[in-house]
Amino acid sequence: MTSSSHSPSPSPHRPPPAPEARTLTLRQVTIVGVVTFGLFTLLNASSLLRIVERQPFGWPRTVQIALVKPLDGLSHLLFLDRPRQSADDALGLEFGDASAFDDLADAPAAPVTPDATELPEPTAEDPLTIWVVGDSQAEVLGQSVIDRVGATGVMEATLDFEFSSGLTRPDFFNWPAEIQSVVETNDPDAMVVVFGANDGQGMELASGVFQPGDPEWNAEYARRVDAVMAYLEQQGVRVYWIAQPIARDAEYSARLAVMNGIFADVAADHPNTTIVSLYDLFTDESGNYSDYLPGADGELVEMRNSDGIHLTRAGGDRAAEAIYAAIEDDLPNGAPVATTTTTAPTVAPGEPTVTTVAGSP
């Protein structure tokens, strides 16, 4: 008897063997990385150029612009900047220049302009609407204003701030356009304006680059401040313009003092604008900067953040009291009282509707 052995035939349901994994060489990985980085750079060249252009004036900025500008030109030539432009448009991003302040002057006046030197009498049904706008110093200050005026039951506050912004660099954030949008969309009764923390830098004008304290810089900054104040005045908005508090760094404080002086000088021509000075409010008994100041109970309270510029919440509350006092002075009957004219008010006393608009990073 003979026997033979046969190997089992492959199962018809068994999948074919997987192909061997293909690995990339170091050279191939490098090529893919370079191509990807190059494509990313070209797609975002316009954004990179804006970032470089926002840097303080000086040779580092000049060198960076010289390196990035040709990439921006190539991106535009290849139509690779279109996706970024579409994204900026979708997000409502608008970048301006010095002419943005001229746009405010050209804006049409309100159809009926109320007396901007007096506020209307607020009620729970018709609360006083206040917007707090400005740079990063407005963040905590604005939150404190929201709480302080909201406690009246007849006022509502909204905060709209942007980090690293100001009046010197509308190419970074176009505050003239933003303020115009706020007024046209929301028709506020009053506006608390906070600028200066980021404005102590050079401005590039037709005749060169100038620094705070230079006559040319002072004149241009005053023109921009005047454009904002004049626009709000013609729109019938009562303005409470904040003069920046003293800072820890003496040189930085000196620049703030220059801007605070400009605010006061320009406001003298605008009866709708009250300067609320925080400079002396945050000095000690000797007139110097201090992180800690006496609170309402006389105990020392930390008023400033570690950077020696921005306010803590206690500092914001201290500033909000000064701002509220200025607002109260402009009310027809002084301190507001939450009253209703119906048995079922739409806004309960002590529970105002409050909206906060956070700044973009």
C-alpha positions in Angstrom: 0.0 0.0 0.0 1.3 3.2 -0.9 0.4 6.5 0.6 1.1 10.1 -0.4 0.8 13.3 1.5 -0.6 16.5 0.1 -0.2 20.0 1.5 -3.5 21.6 2.2 -4.7 23.9 -0.5 -5.2 27.6 0.3 -8.6 28.5 1.7 -10.5 30.4 -0.8 -11.6 32.8 2.0 -8.1 33.7 3.2 -7.0 37.2 2.3 -3.9 37.7 0.2 -0.8 38.5 2.0 -0.4 42.2 2.8 2.3 44.0 0.8 5.4 44.9 2.5 5.2 48.3 4.2 7.2 50.9 2.3 9.4 53.2 4.4 10.6 56.6 3.3 14.2 57.4 3.3 15.6 60.3 5.2 16.0 62.2 2.0 12.4 61.6 1.0 11.1 62.7 4.4 13.2 65.9 4.2 11.8 66.7 0.7 8.2 66.2 1.9 8.9 68.4 4.9 10.4 71.2 2.8 7.6 71.1 0.2 4.9 71.1 3.0 6.6 74.0 4.8 7.0 75.9 1.5 3.4 75.5 0.6 2.3 76.5 4.1 4.5 79.6 3.9 3.1 80.7 0.5 -0.5 80.1 1.6 0.0 82.3 4.7 2.5 84.8 3.2 0.1 87.7 3.5 -0.5 87.0 7.1 3.2 86.6 7.9 3.9 89.9 6.2 1.2 91.6 8.4 2.8 90.1 11.5 6.2 91.4 10.5 4.9 94.8 9.6 3.3 95.2 13.1 6.7 94.9 14.8 8.2 98.0 16.4 10.1 100.1 13.9 13.8 99.4 13.6 16.3 97.3 11.7 15.0 93.9 12.8 11.6 94.8 11.3 13.2 96.1 8.1 15.2 92.9 7.6 12.2 90.7 8.2 10.1 92.6 5.8 12.8 92.3 3.1 12.7 88.5 3.6 8.9 88.0 3.7 7.8 90.5 1.1 9.1 88.6 -2.0 7.2 85.5 -0.6 4.0 87.5 -0.4 4.5 88.7 -4.0 5.0 85.1 -5.2 2.0 83.9 -3.3 -0.2 86.5 -4.9 1.3 85.7 -8.4 0.4 82.0 -7.9 -3.0 82.8 -6.5 -2.1 81.0 -3.3 -3.1 83.9 -1.1 -6.8 83.6 -2.0 -7.7 80.9 0.6 -6.2 83.1 3.4 -8.0 86.2 2.1 -11.3 84.3 2.0 -10.7 83.1 5.6 -10.0 86.7 6.8 -13.2 87.9 5.0 -15.3 85.1 6.6 -14.0 86.1 10.0 -14.7 89.8 9.4 -11.0 90.7 9.8 -10.3 94.3 8.6 -6.9 95.8 8.5 -6.4 99.6 8.2 -3.8 102.3 8.1 -3.7 106.0 9.2 -6.5 106.8 6.7 -8.9 104.7 8.9 -9.3 107.8 11.1 -10.2 109.9 8.1 -13.1 107.4 7.5 -14.5 108.4 10.9 -14.6 112.0 9.8 -16.4 111.1 6.6 -19.0 109.0 8.4 -22.6 110.4 8.3 -23.9 112.0 11.5 -26.8 110.4 13.3 -30.2 111.5 11.9 -31.2 112.9 15.3 -28.2 113.8 17.5 -29.1 114.0 21.2 -27.3 116.3 23.6 -24.1 114.3 24.1 -23.3 116.1 27.3 -26.2 114.6 29.3 -27.3 111.0 29.7 -30.9 110.0 29.5 -32.7 108.9 32.7 -32.3 105.1 32.9 -35.1 102.7 33.9 -35.4 99.0 34.1 -37.4 98.9 30.9 -35.1 101.3 29.1 -31.6 100.8 30.7 -28.6 103.0 30.0 -26.4 101.1 27.5 -22.6 101.4 27.9 -19.8 99.9 25.8 -16.3 99.5 27.1 -13.8 99.4 24.2 -10.1 99.3 24.1 -6.8 97.5 24.6 -5.9 94.8 27.1 -6.2 97.3 30.0 -9.9 97.3 29.2 -10.3 93.6 29.9 -10.4 93.5 33.7 -11.5 97.2 34.0 -14.4 96.4 31.7 -15.5 93.4 33.7 -15.6 95.5 36.8 -17.6 98.2 35.0 -20.1 95.5 34.0 -20.6 94.4 37.6 -20.7 98.0 39.0 -23.3 99.4 36.6 -25.2 96.2 36.4 -25.8 96.4 40.2 -28.0 99.4 39.6 -30.6 97.4 37.8 -31.0 100.2 35.2 -27.8 100.0 33.3 -26.2 97.4 30.9 -22.6 97.2 29.9 -20.8 95.4 27.1 -17.0 94.8 26.9 -15.2 94.8 23.5 -11.4 94.6 23.9 -8.4 93.5 21.8 -5.1 92.4 23.1 -2.0 94.3 21.9 -4.1 96.9 20.1 -4.4 100.7 20.2 -4.5 103.8 18.0 -1.0 103.8 16.7 -1.3 100.6 14.7 -4.6 100.3 12.9 -2.8 97.8 10.6 -2.9 95.3 13.6 -6.5 96.1 14.7 -8.7 98.7 13.0 -10.3 100.4 16.0 -11.9 103.2 13.9 -13.8 100.6 11.9 -14.7 98.6 15.1 -15.9 101.7 16.9 -18.0 102.7 13.9 -19.5 99.2 13.7 -20.3 99.2 17.5 -22.1 102.6 17.2 -24.0 101.7 14.0 -25.1 98.3 15.3 -25.8 99.0 18.9 -26.4 102.7 19.3 -25.0 103.0 22.8 -25.8 105.8 25.2 -22.2 106.0 26.5 -18.8 104.6 25.7 -15.8 104.0 28.1 -12.7 104.2 25.9 -9.4 102.7 27.0 -6.3 103.2 24.9 -2.6 103.9 25.5 -1.2 100.7 27.0 0.2 99.6 23.6 0.5 103.0 22.0 3.9 104.0 23.3 5.7 103.0 20.2 6.9 104.5 17.0 4.6 105.6 14.2 5.6 105.7 10.6 4.5 108.9 8.9 5.2 110.3 5.5 8.2 112.2 6.8 9.7 109.3 8.8 9.4 107.2 11.9 8.7 109.2 15.2 8.5 108.2 18.8 6.2 109.3 21.7 7.2 112.8 22.7 8.4 113.9 19.2 6.3 116.8 18.0 5.3 114.9 14.9 4.2 111.8 16.9 2.3 113.9 19.3 0.5 115.8 16.5 -0.5 112.6 14.7 -1.7 110.8 17.9 -3.8 113.9 18.8 -5.3 113.8 15.3 -6.3 110.2 15.8 -7.7 110.8 19.3 -9.7 113.8 18.0 -11.1 111.7 15.1 -12.5 109.2 17.6 -13.9 111.8 20.0 -15.4 113.9 17.2 -17.1 110.9 15.6 -18.7 109.8 18.9 -19.8 113.3 19.6 -21.6 113.7 16.3 -23.2 110.3 16.9 -24.6 111.5 20.3 -22.5 109.1 22.3 -21.4 110.3 25.8 -17.7 109.4 26.2 -15.7 108.6 29.3 -12.1 108.5 28.1 -9.6 106.7 30.5 -6.3 108.3 31.3 -4.0 105.4 31.9 -2.8 104.6 35.5 0.8 105.0 36.5 3.1 102.0 35.8 6.0 100.4 37.6 8.5 101.2 34.9 9.4 104.9 35.0 10.1 105.2 31.3 6.8 103.5 30.4 5.0 105.8 32.8 6.5 108.8 31.1 5.1 107.7 27.7 1.7 107.1 29.3 1.9 110.7 30.8 2.5 112.1 27.3 -0.6 110.3 26.0 -2.7 111.2 29.0 -1.8 114.8 28.4 -2.9 114.5 24.7 -6.2 112.9 25.8 -6.9 115.9 28.1 -5.9 118.5 25.6 -8.1 117.1 22.8 -11.0 116.4 25.1 -11.1 120.2 26.0 -12.6 120.7 22.5 -15.3 118.0 23.0 -17.9 118.7 25.6 -19.3 115.2 25.2 -16.0 113.7 26.5 -15.0 113.4 30.2 -11.5 112.3 31.1 -11.4 109.8 33.9 -7.9 109.9 35.1 -6.5 106.7 36.8 -2.9 107.9 37.0 -3.1 109.4 40.5 -5.8 107.0 41.6 -3.1 104.2 41.6 -0.3 106.1 43.3 0.6 105.8 47.0 0.6 108.6 49.6 3.9 109.7 48.2 2.7 109.9 44.6 4.7 106.8 43.6 3.8 103.5 42.0 2.8 100.7 44.3 1.5 97.2 43.7 -0.5 97.4 46.9 -2.9 100.2 47.9 -5.4 100.6 50.7 -8.8 99.1 50.0 -12.1 100.3 51.3 -11.4 99.0 54.7 -7.9 100.5 54.9 -6.1 97.2 54.4 -3.5 96.9 51.7 -4.8 95.2 48.6 -2.9 94.0 45.5 -4.0 96.4 42.7 -1.6 95.5 39.9 -0.6 92.4 38.1 3.0 91.1 38.0 3.8 93.1 34.9 3.3 96.4 36.7 0.9 97.6 34.0 -2.4 95.8 34.1 -4.9 95.9 36.9 -6.0 93.0 39.2 -9.7 92.6 39.7 -9.4 94.7 42.9 -7.7 97.4 40.7 -10.4 97.1 38.2 -13.1 97.6 40.8 -11.2 100.7 42.1 -11.2 102.1 38.5 -14.8 101.2 37.9 -15.9 103.2 41.0 -14.2 106.3 39.5 -15.8 105.6 36.1 -19.3 105.1 37.7 -19.0 108.3 39.6 -18.4 110.2 36.4 -21.4 108.5 34.8 -23.5 109.3 37.8 -22.6 113.0 37.6 -24.1 113.1 34.1 -27.5 111.5 35.0 -30.4 114.0 35.1 -31.3 113.1 38.7 -28.0 111.8 40.1 -27.7 108.3 41.5 -30.1 105.9 39.6 -32.9 104.1 41.3 -34.2 100.9 39.8 -37.9 101.6 39.0 -40.5 100.0 36.8 -43.6 101.4 35.2 -45.3 98.0 34.8 -46.2 95.2 37.2 -44.1 92.7 35.2 -40.8 94.4 34.3 -38.8 92.7 31.5 -35.6 93.2 33.4 -35.7 92.6 37.1 -33.8 95.0 39.4 -30.3 93.7 40.1 -30.4 91.3 37.2 -29.5 93.3 34.1 -28.8 91.7 30.8 -25.0 91.8 30.3 -23.0 90.8 27.2 -19.3 90.3 27.1 -17.4 90.3 23.8 -13.9 88.9 24.3 -11.0 90.1 22.2 -9.3 87.8 19.6 -5.9 86.6 20.5 
